[in-house]
Amino acid sequence: MIATLCAGAALAAVTFAFRAAGPLLADRFTPGPTARRIVDLCALTLLAGVAATSAITADGGFAGAARVCGVAVAGALAWRRAPLPLVIVAAGGTTAALRLLDIA
């Protein structure tokens, strides 16, 4: 129990130190355009990985083809810059239609 509390306190201290260092060091360090592009791509990759994992798996197993197809439709429409309500309705409609056709 003590080890868990110590680990939690250490994690909190390190997190606070990182968050405090950001504003303090912001003026001293300016990343170049290549570093900014890499950080942006890393954030995009992380977001895509989380979205793919939550779209493909459910309860530790495969979520079914209907959900994957719905997410694919949403991704394609979002990529084409469709309005958000259209993206949501099309993705939900695709998933519902495939489940109605018994394509889970």
Residue, then its C-alpha position, 0 to 999 in steps of 0.5 A: m500500500i505504501a509503495t502504491l502511494c509513493a508511486g502515485a506521489a512521485l507520478a504527481a510530482v513529475t507531472f507537475a514539474f513537466r507542466a510547470a516547465g512548459p511555460l517557464l521554458a517556452d521562451r527559451f526553446t523554439p522548435g523549427p518547422t520540421a520538429r513542429r511537423i513531426v509533433d503534429l504527425c505524432a499527435l495525429t498518429l496517436l489519435a488515429g490509433v485510438a480511433a482504430t482500436s475503439a472502432i475495431t474492438a469491443d469487449g476484448g474481441f472484434a466489434g464486427a464488420a458493421r461498426v468498421c464500415g460505419v467508421a470507414v464511411a465517417g472517415a471518408l466523409a470527414w476527409r471530404r470535409a462533409p458537415l458533421p451532422l451528415v457524417i454522424v447520420a451517414a455513419g450511424g445509418t450505415t452501421a444500422a443498415l448493415r446490422l439490419l441485414d445481419i452483417a455484424 
